[in-house]
Amino acid sequence: MGAGDEVVVTRLDHDGNVRPWSLAASGPGASLKKIKVNPDDCTLDMESVAESISESTVLVAIGAASNLSGTINNVRELIGNFTWFRCRGCC
């Protein structure tokens, strides 16, 4: 990770997916963003997805399913949000 790089994770994912990216983004100038979860149904807030990803995003790490809530994420819809940028997805 370099200065200005952003990594995006979700508040829905297991610490095993979030913690490594949090550590990777802890370098000088890098940052970590977290996608919000809808409290009513434990799905990812798609508005938050769009707001979290920018030209500075280098990686988006999203679990296909949540072991905590049982939520199954619509990975195709999520990928559509970040393919326009230079970031890579990790589901």
Secondary structure as UniProt FT lines:
FT   TURN            3..4
FT   STRAND          6..10
FT   HELIX           15..24
FT   TURN            25..26
FT   TURN            28..29
FT   STRAND          31..35
FT   TURN            39..41
FT   HELIX           46..52
FT   TURN            55..56
FT   STRAND          57..61
FT   TURN            67..69
FT   HELIX           75..82
FT   TURN            83..84
FT   STRAND          88..90
//
